[in-house]
Amino acid sequence: MPRLPTPLTIADTGHRPRTRRSRRRRESATAWAFLSPSVVIILGLGVLPVAWSLLLSFRADDLVTPGRWVGVDNYRALAQDPHFSQAVRNTLLYTALYVPLSLVLGLALALALNRRIRLVGLYRTLFFVPFVISATAQGVLFSFILDPEFGAANSVLHALGLSPQGFLTDPGQALFVLVAISLWSGTGFCVVVYLAALQDVPASLIEAARLDGAGRWHLLRHVTLPTIMPVSVFLLLWQTINSLQVFDLVYVTSKGGPLGSTTVIVYFIWEQAFKNFTAGYGAAAAYALAVALLVIAAVVRGARRLEHRRPEGAAR
């Protein structure tokens, strides 16, 4: 005869759902207790400043006296501001030079270092060290080197019998000098990322291509480059965003000069907000930059989706 449940067992089955619910509540409360400091920091330093700056972009505000609502007047003024147009042109030129050069140089150096050569570890470290150095330290260093009167660069040019250059004090050279400084430091990141990608290229594909008679150029074009294409897209997006946000190097070296030749968008935003005390106008410029970054990210992501959806035979 089966054993009948005791009254205690029946009572226990009724209390089990309540016990589980209370346990889950305690676990949720404990989890939120650990997460709450991070949530407060993210809200306080991330979400709230973004929302406040968006509201600020529709106001005429100097962060000192009470401001007033002006609607989209700040954005209209941006479209007619020649200084903002110059900052946009400088930023686009800087990006158009820095991004492709950093990718090409990074890939070339990674291909050269992806071999079994003597002291290869030392070479890889030396190429990556400039990336670790802060942009402020780089700016101070190159400000001394490129000083038109006492810098080492003009001393070398004088020893070679060449005329001295203005470098960062010449409106026609300053932006290109900043691109060169950025390449000195930013190429190391591309080298490291490309090295990791090259080491993940399947050796079987390379061996099969060599057996088919492919040379180095064909291996690079038809095997290596297609395999590392996702990494190239990532670096393209990463370097583009960094170049559009360049500020500290400009602030330390040229401060937007001479004659505004190195004034980029982020420096323009800082100048409007904290130098001219037109914080609302600077916030509008910041959101114009944010929209541009979102558009670039959306275009790159859409291009990657189209690339994945394209039939395999269409690529040939």
MIBABA-9560 format. One record per residue (C-alpha): residue in three letters; x negated, y, z. Coordinates in pm, whole numbers. Example, Ala and Ser with C-alpha at 12.3 -4.5 7.8 and 13.67 -1.06 7.14 Angstrom:
2
<node><aa>Ala</aa><px>-1230</px><py>-450</py><pz>780</pz></node>
<node><aa>Ser</aa><px>-1367</px><py>-106</py><pz>714</pz></node>
END
This chain:
316
<node><aa>Met</aa><px>0</px><py>0</py><pz>0</pz></node>
<node><aa>Pro</aa><px>-146</px><py>339</py><pz>-99</pz></node>
<node><aa>Arg</aa><px>-238</px><py>565</py><pz>182</pz></node>
<node><aa>Leu</aa><px>-11</px><py>867</py><pz>223</pz></node>
<node><aa>Pro</aa><px>-175</px><py>1207</py><pz>252</pz></node>
<node><aa>Thr</aa><px>-194</px><py>1342</py><pz>598</pz></node>
<node><aa>Pro</aa><px>-46</px><py>1683</py><pz>685</pz></node>
<node><aa>Leu</aa><px>-401</px><py>1817</py><pz>719</pz></node>
<node><aa>Thr</aa><px>-483</px><py>1714</py><pz>361</pz></node>
<node><aa>Ile</aa><px>-170</px><py>1883</py><pz>227</pz></node>
<node><aa>Ala</aa><px>-259</px><py>2202</py><pz>411</pz></node>
<node><aa>Asp</aa><px>-610</px><py>2190</py><pz>274</pz></node>
<node><aa>Thr</aa><px>-485</px><py>2165</py><pz>-88</pz></node>
<node><aa>Gly</aa><px>-276</px><py>2477</py><pz>-35</pz></node>
<node><aa>His</aa><px>-569</px><py>2676</py><pz>100</pz></node>
<node><aa>Arg</aa><px>-822</px><py>2580</py><pz>-167</pz></node>
<node><aa>Pro</aa><px>-709</px><py>2836</py><pz>-432</pz></node>
<node><aa>Arg</aa><px>-719</px><py>3110</py><pz>-169</pz></node>
<node><aa>Thr</aa><px>-1064</px><py>3002</py><pz>-60</pz></node>
<node><aa>Arg</aa><px>-1191</px><py>3011</py><pz>-419</pz></node>
<node><aa>Arg</aa><px>-1040</px><py>3355</py><pz>-480</pz></node>
<node><aa>Ser</aa><px>-1193</px><py>3494</py><pz>-163</pz></node>
<node><aa>Arg</aa><px>-1530</px><py>3343</py><pz>-252</pz></node>
<node><aa>Arg</aa><px>-1517</px><py>3501</py><pz>-597</pz></node>
<node><aa>Arg</aa><px>-1427</px><py>3836</py><pz>-442</pz></node>
<node><aa>Arg</aa><px>-1723</px><py>3813</py><pz>-206</pz></node>
<node><aa>Glu</aa><px>-1954</px><py>3721</py><pz>-493</pz></node>
<node><aa>Ser</aa><px>-1823</px><py>4010</py><pz>-703</pz></node>
<node><aa>Ala</aa><px>-1865</px><py>4251</py><pz>-414</pz></node>
<node><aa>Thr</aa><px>-2222</px><py>4131</py><pz>-359</pz></node>
<node><aa>Ala</aa><px>-2301</px><py>4164</py><pz>-730</pz></node>
<node><aa>Trp</aa><px>-2163</px><py>4518</py><pz>-744</pz></node>
<node><aa>Ala</aa><px>-2358</px><py>4607</py><pz>-432</pz></node>
<node><aa>Phe</aa><px>-2681</px><py>4513</py><pz>-612</pz></node>
<node><aa>Leu</aa><px>-2576</px><py>4673</py><pz>-941</pz></node>
<node><aa>Ser</aa><px>-2435</px><py>4997</py><pz>-805</pz></node>
<node><aa>Pro</aa><px>-2771</px><py>5182</py><pz>-771</pz></node>
<node><aa>Ser</aa><px>-2854</px><py>5109</py><pz>-1136</pz></node>
<node><aa>Val</aa><px>-2503</px><py>5208</py><pz>-1246</pz></node>
<node><aa>Val</aa><px>-2527</px><py>5536</py><pz>-1056</pz></node>
<node><aa>Ile</aa><px>-2867</px><py>5611</py><pz>-1211</pz></node>
<node><aa>Ile</aa><px>-2744</px><py>5532</py><pz>-1564</pz></node>
<node><aa>Leu</aa><px>-2434</px><py>5745</py><pz>-1519</pz></node>
<node><aa>Gly</aa><px>-2625</px><py>6028</py><pz>-1354</pz></node>
<node><aa>Leu</aa><px>-2920</px><py>6039</py><pz>-1593</pz></node>
<node><aa>Gly</aa><px>-2760</px><py>5909</py><pz>-1911</pz></node>
<node><aa>Val</aa><px>-2387</px><py>5936</py><pz>-1963</pz></node>
<node><aa>Leu</aa><px>-2314</px><py>6256</py><pz>-1770</pz></node>
<node><aa>Pro</aa><px>-2596</px><py>6464</py><pz>-1931</pz></node>
<node><aa>Val</aa><px>-2484</px><py>6350</py><pz>-2277</pz></node>
<node><aa>Ala</aa><px>-2124</px><py>6452</py><pz>-2209</pz></node>
<node><aa>Trp</aa><px>-2231</px><py>6779</py><pz>-2046</pz></node>
<node><aa>Ser</aa><px>-2461</px><py>6872</py><pz>-2334</pz></node>
<node><aa>Leu</aa><px>-2184</px><py>6799</py><pz>-2584</pz></node>
<node><aa>Leu</aa><px>-1958</px><py>7039</py><pz>-2395</pz></node>
<node><aa>Leu</aa><px>-2245</px><py>7288</py><pz>-2376</pz></node>
<node><aa>Ser</aa><px>-2286</px><py>7285</py><pz>-2755</pz></node>
<node><aa>Phe</aa><px>-1944</px><py>7452</py><pz>-2786</pz></node>
<node><aa>Arg</aa><px>-2033</px><py>7731</py><pz>-2544</pz></node>
<node><aa>Ala</aa><px>-2253</px><py>8039</py><pz>-2536</pz></node>
<node><aa>Asp</aa><px>-2453</px><py>7966</py><pz>-2224</pz></node>
<node><aa>Asp</aa><px>-2795</px><py>8064</py><pz>-2092</pz></node>
<node><aa>Leu</aa><px>-2782</px><py>7827</py><pz>-1790</pz></node>
<node><aa>Val</aa><px>-2802</px><py>8130</py><pz>-1558</pz></node>
<node><aa>Thr</aa><px>-2497</px><py>8349</py><pz>-1605</pz></node>
<node><aa>Pro</aa><px>-2142</px><py>8220</py><pz>-1663</pz></node>
<node><aa>Gly</aa><px>-2095</px><py>8109</py><pz>-2022</pz></node>
<node><aa>Arg</aa><px>-1800</px><py>8135</py><pz>-2257</pz></node>
<node><aa>Trp</aa><px>-1630</px><py>7903</py><pz>-2504</pz></node>
<node><aa>Val</aa><px>-1725</px><py>7971</py><pz>-2869</pz></node>
<node><aa>Gly</aa><px>-1601</px><py>7655</py><pz>-3039</pz></node>
<node><aa>Val</aa><px>-1801</px><py>7556</py><pz>-3347</pz></node>
<node><aa>Asp</aa><px>-1973</px><py>7894</py><pz>-3381</pz></node>
<node><aa>Asn</aa><px>-2304</px><py>7743</py><pz>-3269</pz></node>
<node><aa>Tyr</aa><px>-2287</px><py>7484</py><pz>-3546</pz></node>
<node><aa>Arg</aa><px>-2196</px><py>7751</py><pz>-3802</pz></node>
<node><aa>Ala</aa><px>-2491</px><py>7960</py><pz>-3691</pz></node>
<node><aa>Leu</aa><px>-2722</px><py>7661</py><pz>-3735</pz></node>
<node><aa>Ala</aa><px>-2621</px><py>7626</py><pz>-4099</pz></node>
<node><aa>Gln</aa><px>-2719</px><py>7991</py><pz>-4159</pz></node>
<node><aa>Asp</aa><px>-3033</px><py>8005</py><pz>-3943</pz></node>
<node><aa>Pro</aa><px>-3352</px><py>8020</py><pz>-4156</pz></node>
<node><aa>His</aa><px>-3564</px><py>7913</py><pz>-3859</pz></node>
<node><aa>Phe</aa><px>-3356</px><py>7597</py><pz>-3816</pz></node>
<node><aa>Ser</aa><px>-3381</px><py>7529</py><pz>-4190</pz></node>
<node><aa>Gln</aa><px>-3758</px><py>7565</py><pz>-4167</pz></node>
<node><aa>Ala</aa><px>-3766</px><py>7326</py><pz>-3870</pz></node>
<node><aa>Val</aa><px>-3561</px><py>7073</py><pz>-4068</pz></node>
<node><aa>Arg</aa><px>-3796</px><py>7100</py><pz>-4367</pz></node>
<node><aa>Asn</aa><px>-4103</px><py>7059</py><pz>-4147</pz></node>
<node><aa>Thr</aa><px>-3952</px><py>6757</py><pz>-3974</pz></node>
<node><aa>Leu</aa><px>-3855</px><py>6592</py><pz>-4302</pz></node>
<node><aa>Leu</aa><px>-4200</px><py>6653</py><pz>-4450</pz></node>
<node><aa>Tyr</aa><px>-4367</px><py>6519</py><pz>-4137</pz></node>
<node><aa>Thr</aa><px>-4144</px><py>6210</py><pz>-4147</pz></node>
<node><aa>Ala</aa><px>-4193</px><py>6155</py><pz>-4522</pz></node>
<node><aa>Leu</aa><px>-4570</px><py>6156</py><pz>-4475</pz></node>
<node><aa>Tyr</aa><px>-4609</px><py>5981</py><pz>-4141</pz></node>
<node><aa>Val</aa><px>-4367</px><py>5690</py><pz>-4172</pz></node>
<node><aa>Pro</aa><px>-4481</px><py>5532</py><pz>-4501</pz></node>
<node><aa>Leu</aa><px>-4849</px><py>5598</py><pz>-4430</pz></node>
<node><aa>Ser</aa><px>-4826</px><py>5437</py><pz>-4085</pz></node>
<node><aa>Leu</aa><px>-4653</px><py>5130</py><pz>-4230</pz></node>
<node><aa>Val</aa><px>-4897</px><py>5090</py><pz>-4518</pz></node>
<node><aa>Leu</aa><px>-5206</px><py>5144</py><pz>-4303</pz></node>
<node><aa>Gly</aa><px>-5067</px><py>4920</py><pz>-4030</pz></node>
<node><aa>Leu</aa><px>-4998</px><py>4638</py><pz>-4275</pz></node>
<node><aa>Ala</aa><px>-5340</px><py>4676</py><pz>-4442</pz></node>
<node><aa>Leu</aa><px>-5523</px><py>4666</py><pz>-4109</pz></node>
<node><aa>Ala</aa><px>-5310</px><py>4374</py><pz>-3988</pz></node>
<node><aa>Leu</aa><px>-5395</px><py>4177</py><pz>-4303</pz></node>
<node><aa>Ala</aa><px>-5763</px><py>4252</py><pz>-4249</pz></node>
<node><aa>Leu</aa><px>-5749</px><py>4150</py><pz>-3882</pz></node>
<node><aa>Asn</aa><px>-5540</px><py>3837</py><pz>-3942</pz></node>
<node><aa>Arg</aa><px>-5851</px><py>3637</py><pz>-4017</pz></node>
<node><aa>Arg</aa><px>-6106</px><py>3437</py><pz>-3827</pz></node>
<node><aa>Ile</aa><px>-6383</px><py>3693</py><pz>-3815</pz></node>
<node><aa>Arg</aa><px>-6638</px><py>3771</py><pz>-3552</pz></node>
<node><aa>Leu</aa><px>-6524</px><py>4001</py><pz>-3266</pz></node>
<node><aa>Val</aa><px>-6171</px><py>4017</py><pz>-3409</pz></node>
<node><aa>Gly</aa><px>-6026</px><py>4054</py><pz>-3059</pz></node>
<node><aa>Leu</aa><px>-6240</px><py>4363</py><pz>-3001</pz></node>
<node><aa>Tyr</aa><px>-6128</px><py>4517</py><pz>-3329</pz></node>
<node><aa>Arg</aa><px>-5762</px><py>4457</py><pz>-3249</pz></node>
<node><aa>Thr</aa><px>-5803</px><py>4620</py><pz>-2909</pz></node>
<node><aa>Leu</aa><px>-5982</px><py>4923</py><pz>-3055</pz></node>
<node><aa>Phe</aa><px>-5703</px><py>4982</py><pz>-3305</pz></node>
<node><aa>Phe</aa><px>-5436</px><py>4956</py><pz>-3034</pz></node>
<node><aa>Val</aa><px>-5606</px><py>5177</py><pz>-2771</pz></node>
<node><aa>Pro</aa><px>-5507</px><py>5512</py><pz>-2937</pz></node>
<node><aa>Phe</aa><px>-5141</px><py>5410</py><pz>-2917</pz></node>
<node><aa>Val</aa><px>-5168</px><py>5374</py><pz>-2538</pz></node>
<node><aa>Ile</aa><px>-5311</px><py>5725</py><pz>-2496</pz></node>
<node><aa>Ser</aa><px>-5039</px><py>5981</py><pz>-2428</pz></node>
<node><aa>Ala</aa><px>-4958</px><py>6238</py><pz>-2693</pz></node>
<node><aa>Thr</aa><px>-5047</px><py>6516</py><pz>-2449</pz></node>
<node><aa>Ala</aa><px>-5398</px><py>6378</py><pz>-2402</pz></node>
<node><aa>Gln</aa><px>-5432</px><py>6336</py><pz>-2778</pz></node>
<node><aa>Gly</aa><px>-5327</px><py>6695</py><pz>-2834</pz></node>
<node><aa>Val</aa><px>-5579</px><py>6830</py><pz>-2584</pz></node>
<node><aa>Leu</aa><px>-5856</px><py>6613</py><pz>-2732</pz></node>
<node><aa>Phe</aa><px>-5794</px><py>6715</py><pz>-3093</pz></node>
<node><aa>Ser</aa><px>-5745</px><py>7079</py><pz>-2995</pz></node>
<node><aa>Phe</aa><px>-6108</px><py>7081</py><pz>-2884</pz></node>
<node><aa>Ile</aa><px>-6230</px><py>6880</py><pz>-3182</pz></node>
<node><aa>Leu</aa><px>-6044</px><py>7092</py><pz>-3438</pz></node>
<node><aa>Asp</aa><px>-6113</px><py>7431</py><pz>-3283</pz></node>
<node><aa>Pro</aa><px>-6205</px><py>7655</py><pz>-3579</pz></node>
<node><aa>Glu</aa><px>-6494</px><py>7824</py><pz>-3393</pz></node>
<node><aa>Phe</aa><px>-6637</px><py>7573</py><pz>-3147</pz></node>
<node><aa>Gly</aa><px>-6489</px><py>7239</py><pz>-3261</pz></node>
<node><aa>Ala</aa><px>-6691</px><py>6937</py><pz>-3360</pz></node>
<node><aa>Ala</aa><px>-6505</px><py>6900</py><pz>-3691</pz></node>
<node><aa>Asn</aa><px>-6630</px><py>7229</py><pz>-3833</pz></node>
<node><aa>Ser</aa><px>-6978</px><py>7154</py><pz>-3701</pz></node>
<node><aa>Val</aa><px>-6981</px><py>6835</py><pz>-3906</pz></node>
<node><aa>Leu</aa><px>-6850</px><py>7021</py><pz>-4212</pz></node>
<node><aa>His</aa><px>-7121</px><py>7285</py><pz>-4167</pz></node>
<node><aa>Ala</aa><px>-7388</px><py>7013</py><pz>-4147</pz></node>
<node><aa>Leu</aa><px>-7256</px><py>6866</py><pz>-4472</pz></node>
<node><aa>Gly</aa><px>-7268</px><py>7205</py><pz>-4642</pz></node>
<node><aa>Leu</aa><px>-6891</px><py>7246</py><pz>-4659</pz></node>
<node><aa>Ser</aa><px>-6691</px><py>7554</py><pz>-4570</pz></node>
<node><aa>Pro</aa><px>-6519</px><py>7560</py><pz>-4227</pz></node>
<node><aa>Gln</aa><px>-6147</px><py>7493</py><pz>-4208</pz></node>
<node><aa>Gly</aa><px>-5871</px><py>7647</py><pz>-4001</pz></node>
<node><aa>Phe</aa><px>-5701</px><py>7313</py><pz>-3923</pz></node>
<node><aa>Leu</aa><px>-5429</px><py>7386</py><pz>-3666</pz></node>
<node><aa>Thr</aa><px>-5461</px><py>7763</py><pz>-3715</pz></node>
<node><aa>Asp</aa><px>-5403</px><py>7747</py><pz>-4091</pz></node>
<node><aa>Pro</aa><px>-5032</px><py>7749</py><pz>-4194</pz></node>
<node><aa>Gly</aa><px>-5115</px><py>7544</py><pz>-4501</pz></node>
<node><aa>Gln</aa><px>-5299</px><py>7272</py><pz>-4307</pz></node>
<node><aa>Ala</aa><px>-5145</px><py>7256</py><pz>-3960</pz></node>
<node><aa>Leu</aa><px>-4860</px><py>7015</py><pz>-4035</pz></node>
<node><aa>Phe</aa><px>-5085</px><py>6779</py><pz>-4231</pz></node>
<node><aa>Val</aa><px>-5334</px><py>6781</py><pz>-3943</pz></node>
<node><aa>Leu</aa><px>-5053</px><py>6680</py><pz>-3706</pz></node>
<node><aa>Val</aa><px>-4965</px><py>6394</py><pz>-3940</pz></node>
<node><aa>Ala</aa><px>-5327</px><py>6279</py><pz>-3933</pz></node>
<node><aa>Ile</aa><px>-5338</px><py>6290</py><pz>-3552</pz></node>
<node><aa>Ser</aa><px>-5013</px><py>6094</py><pz>-3534</pz></node>
<node><aa>Leu</aa><px>-5152</px><py>5834</py><pz>-3773</pz></node>
<node><aa>Trp</aa><px>-5459</px><py>5794</py><pz>-3554</pz></node>
<node><aa>Ser</aa><px>-5239</px><py>5699</py><pz>-3262</pz></node>
<node><aa>Gly</aa><px>-4922</px><py>5552</py><pz>-3413</pz></node>
<node><aa>Thr</aa><px>-5075</px><py>5312</py><pz>-3662</pz></node>
<node><aa>Gly</aa><px>-5196</px><py>5086</py><pz>-3382</pz></node>
<node><aa>Phe</aa><px>-4839</px><py>4995</py><pz>-3291</pz></node>
<node><aa>Cys</aa><px>-4767</px><py>4892</py><pz>-3650</pz></node>
<node><aa>Val</aa><px>-5086</px><py>4686</py><pz>-3654</pz></node>
<node><aa>Val</aa><px>-4987</px><py>4489</py><pz>-3345</pz></node>
<node><aa>Val</aa><px>-4631</px><py>4424</py><pz>-3465</pz></node>
<node><aa>Tyr</aa><px>-4745</px><py>4325</py><pz>-3814</pz></node>
<node><aa>Leu</aa><px>-5012</px><py>4095</py><pz>-3668</pz></node>
<node><aa>Ala</aa><px>-4747</px><py>3910</py><pz>-3469</pz></node>
<node><aa>Ala</aa><px>-4528</px><py>3883</py><pz>-3780</pz></node>
<node><aa>Leu</aa><px>-4812</px><py>3757</py><pz>-4000</pz></node>
<node><aa>Gln</aa><px>-4896</px><py>3484</py><pz>-3754</pz></node>
<node><aa>Asp</aa><px>-4535</px><py>3363</py><pz>-3777</pz></node>
<node><aa>Val</aa><px>-4547</px><py>3321</py><pz>-4155</pz></node>
<node><aa>Pro</aa><px>-4511</px><py>2944</py><pz>-4215</pz></node>
<node><aa>Ala</aa><px>-4842</px><py>2793</py><pz>-4319</pz></node>
<node><aa>Ser</aa><px>-4655</px><py>2543</py><pz>-4537</pz></node>
<node><aa>Leu</aa><px>-4525</px><py>2822</py><pz>-4761</pz></node>
<node><aa>Ile</aa><px>-4873</px><py>2968</py><pz>-4806</pz></node>
<node><aa>Glu</aa><px>-5021</px><py>2625</py><pz>-4878</pz></node>
<node><aa>Ala</aa><px>-4748</px><py>2543</py><pz>-5129</pz></node>
<node><aa>Ala</aa><px>-4802</px><py>2875</py><pz>-5308</pz></node>
<node><aa>Arg</aa><px>-5176</px><py>2815</py><pz>-5324</pz></node>
<node><aa>Leu</aa><px>-5121</px><py>2469</py><pz>-5470</pz></node>
<node><aa>Asp</aa><px>-4907</px><py>2632</py><pz>-5739</pz></node>
<node><aa>Gly</aa><px>-5199</px><py>2857</py><pz>-5830</pz></node>
<node><aa>Ala</aa><px>-5093</px><py>3179</py><pz>-5659</pz></node>
<node><aa>Gly</aa><px>-5366</px><py>3431</py><pz>-5587</pz></node>
<node><aa>Arg</aa><px>-5392</px><py>3675</py><pz>-5296</pz></node>
<node><aa>Trp</aa><px>-5175</px><py>3939</py><pz>-5460</pz></node>
<node><aa>His</aa><px>-4901</px><py>3689</py><pz>-5548</pz></node>
<node><aa>Leu</aa><px>-4917</px><py>3542</py><pz>-5198</pz></node>
<node><aa>Leu</aa><px>-4874</px><py>3888</py><pz>-5050</pz></node>
<node><aa>Arg</aa><px>-4596</px><py>3991</py><pz>-5287</pz></node>
<node><aa>His</aa><px>-4389</px><py>3674</py><pz>-5306</pz></node>
<node><aa>Val</aa><px>-4455</px><py>3500</py><pz>-4973</pz></node>
<node><aa>Thr</aa><px>-4588</px><py>3734</py><pz>-4703</pz></node>
<node><aa>Leu</aa><px>-4389</px><py>4052</py><pz>-4770</pz></node>
<node><aa>Pro</aa><px>-4047</px><py>3882</py><pz>-4803</pz></node>
<node><aa>Thr</aa><px>-4112</px><py>3683</py><pz>-4485</pz></node>
<node><aa>Ile</aa><px>-4202</px><py>3988</py><pz>-4276</pz></node>
<node><aa>Met</aa><px>-3929</px><py>4208</py><pz>-4427</pz></node>
<node><aa>Pro</aa><px>-3717</px><py>4213</py><pz>-4104</pz></node>
<node><aa>Val</aa><px>-4021</px><py>4338</py><pz>-3914</pz></node>
<node><aa>Ser</aa><px>-4083</px><py>4605</py><pz>-4178</pz></node>
<node><aa>Val</aa><px>-3723</px><py>4726</py><pz>-4146</pz></node>
<node><aa>Phe</aa><px>-3760</px><py>4744</py><pz>-3769</pz></node>
<node><aa>Leu</aa><px>-4083</px><py>4943</py><pz>-3798</pz></node>
<node><aa>Leu</aa><px>-3927</px><py>5171</py><pz>-4058</pz></node>
<node><aa>Leu</aa><px>-3641</px><py>5255</py><pz>-3825</pz></node>
<node><aa>Trp</aa><px>-3865</px><py>5282</py><pz>-3519</pz></node>
<node><aa>Gln</aa><px>-4121</px><py>5509</py><pz>-3681</pz></node>
<node><aa>Thr</aa><px>-3852</px><py>5725</py><pz>-3840</pz></node>
<node><aa>Ile</aa><px>-3679</px><py>5785</py><pz>-3507</pz></node>
<node><aa>Asn</aa><px>-4012</px><py>5863</py><pz>-3340</pz></node>
<node><aa>Ser</aa><px>-4114</px><py>6106</py><pz>-3613</pz></node>
<node><aa>Leu</aa><px>-3781</px><py>6289</py><pz>-3599</pz></node>
<node><aa>Gln</aa><px>-3825</px><py>6326</py><pz>-3223</pz></node>
<node><aa>Val</aa><px>-4187</px><py>6445</py><pz>-3219</pz></node>
<node><aa>Phe</aa><px>-4237</px><py>6722</py><pz>-2963</pz></node>
<node><aa>Asp</aa><px>-4521</px><py>6680</py><pz>-2714</pz></node>
<node><aa>Leu</aa><px>-4796</px><py>6676</py><pz>-2976</pz></node>
<node><aa>Val</aa><px>-4661</px><py>6998</py><pz>-3130</pz></node>
<node><aa>Tyr</aa><px>-4620</px><py>7160</py><pz>-2789</pz></node>
<node><aa>Val</aa><px>-4977</px><py>7088</py><pz>-2682</pz></node>
<node><aa>Thr</aa><px>-5157</px><py>7168</py><pz>-3007</pz></node>
<node><aa>Ser</aa><px>-4985</px><py>7437</py><pz>-3217</pz></node>
<node><aa>Lys</aa><px>-4668</px><py>7538</py><pz>-3024</pz></node>
<node><aa>Gly</aa><px>-4477</px><py>7553</py><pz>-3349</pz></node>
<node><aa>Gly</aa><px>-4723</px><py>7785</py><pz>-3521</pz></node>
<node><aa>Pro</aa><px>-4885</px><py>7931</py><pz>-3709</pz></node>
<node><aa>Leu</aa><px>-4594</px><py>8120</py><pz>-3865</pz></node>
<node><aa>Gly</aa><px>-4355</px><py>7838</py><pz>-3776</pz></node>
<node><aa>Ser</aa><px>-4537</px><py>7590</py><pz>-4003</pz></node>
<node><aa>Thr</aa><px>-4526</px><py>7316</py><pz>-3737</pz></node>
<node><aa>Thr</aa><px>-4192</px><py>7396</py><pz>-3576</pz></node>
<node><aa>Val</aa><px>-4001</px><py>7068</py><pz>-3580</pz></node>
<node><aa>Ile</aa><px>-3643</px><py>7012</py><pz>-3474</pz></node>
<node><aa>Val</aa><px>-3709</px><py>6901</py><pz>-3116</pz></node>
<node><aa>Tyr</aa><px>-3948</px><py>7190</py><pz>-3059</pz></node>
<node><aa>Phe</aa><px>-3683</px><py>7423</py><pz>-3204</pz></node>
<node><aa>Ile</aa><px>-3431</px><py>7281</py><pz>-2956</pz></node>
<node><aa>Trp</aa><px>-3669</px><py>7334</py><pz>-2664</pz></node>
<node><aa>Glu</aa><px>-3748</px><py>7686</py><pz>-2781</pz></node>
<node><aa>Gln</aa><px>-3383</px><py>7783</py><pz>-2806</pz></node>
<node><aa>Ala</aa><px>-3282</px><py>7628</py><pz>-2473</pz></node>
<node><aa>Phe</aa><px>-3574</px><py>7713</py><pz>-2245</pz></node>
<node><aa>Lys</aa><px>-3757</px><py>7999</py><pz>-2415</pz></node>
<node><aa>Asn</aa><px>-3479</px><py>8207</py><pz>-2572</pz></node>
<node><aa>Phe</aa><px>-3224</px><py>8096</py><pz>-2306</pz></node>
<node><aa>Thr</aa><px>-2960</px><py>8005</py><pz>-2564</pz></node>
<node><aa>Ala</aa><px>-2884</px><py>7662</py><pz>-2422</pz></node>
<node><aa>Gly</aa><px>-2555</px><py>7621</py><pz>-2608</pz></node>
<node><aa>Tyr</aa><px>-2725</px><py>7687</py><pz>-2939</pz></node>
<node><aa>Gly</aa><px>-3004</px><py>7443</py><pz>-2852</pz></node>
<node><aa>Ala</aa><px>-2750</px><py>7177</py><pz>-2755</pz></node>
<node><aa>Ala</aa><px>-2580</px><py>7218</py><pz>-3093</pz></node>
<node><aa>Ala</aa><px>-2914</px><py>7162</py><pz>-3265</pz></node>
<node><aa>Ala</aa><px>-2973</px><py>6855</py><pz>-3048</pz></node>
<node><aa>Tyr</aa><px>-2641</px><py>6704</py><pz>-3153</pz></node>
<node><aa>Ala</aa><px>-2719</px><py>6778</py><pz>-3518</pz></node>
<node><aa>Leu</aa><px>-3035</px><py>6573</py><pz>-3471</pz></node>
<node><aa>Ala</aa><px>-2841</px><py>6298</py><pz>-3292</pz></node>
<node><aa>Val</aa><px>-2594</px><py>6272</py><pz>-3579</pz></node>
<node><aa>Ala</aa><px>-2884</px><py>6248</py><pz>-3825</pz></node>
<node><aa>Leu</aa><px>-3040</px><py>5964</py><pz>-3623</pz></node>
<node><aa>Leu</aa><px>-2708</px><py>5778</py><pz>-3611</pz></node>
<node><aa>Val</aa><px>-2667</px><py>5813</py><pz>-3986</pz></node>
<node><aa>Ile</aa><px>-3017</px><py>5680</py><pz>-4049</pz></node>
<node><aa>Ala</aa><px>-2958</px><py>5384</py><pz>-3817</pz></node>
<node><aa>Ala</aa><px>-2624</px><py>5308</py><pz>-3985</pz></node>
<node><aa>Val</aa><px>-2777</px><py>5324</py><pz>-4333</pz></node>
<node><aa>Val</aa><px>-3062</px><py>5090</py><pz>-4239</pz></node>
<node><aa>Arg</aa><px>-2824</px><py>4848</py><pz>-4070</pz></node>
<node><aa>Gly</aa><px>-2587</px><py>4854</py><pz>-4369</pz></node>
<node><aa>Ala</aa><px>-2876</px><py>4788</py><pz>-4605</pz></node>
<node><aa>Arg</aa><px>-2982</px><py>4489</py><pz>-4395</pz></node>
<node><aa>Arg</aa><px>-2629</px><py>4349</py><pz>-4402</pz></node>
<node><aa>Leu</aa><px>-2613</px><py>4382</py><pz>-4779</pz></node>
<node><aa>Glu</aa><px>-2949</px><py>4210</py><pz>-4805</pz></node>
<node><aa>His</aa><px>-2823</px><py>3917</py><pz>-4596</pz></node>
<node><aa>Arg</aa><px>-2500</px><py>3888</py><pz>-4794</pz></node>
<node><aa>Arg</aa><px>-2667</px><py>3895</py><pz>-5133</pz></node>
<node><aa>Pro</aa><px>-2677</px><py>3550</py><pz>-5292</pz></node>
<node><aa>Glu</aa><px>-3013</px><py>3378</py><pz>-5293</pz></node>
<node><aa>Gly</aa><px>-3027</px><py>3362</py><pz>-5669</pz></node>
<node><aa>Ala</aa><px>-2959</px><py>3733</py><pz>-5709</pz></node>
<node><aa>Ala</aa><px>-3295</px><py>3822</py><pz>-5555</pz></node>
<node><aa>Arg</aa><px>-3467</px><py>3651</py><pz>-5845</pz></node>
END
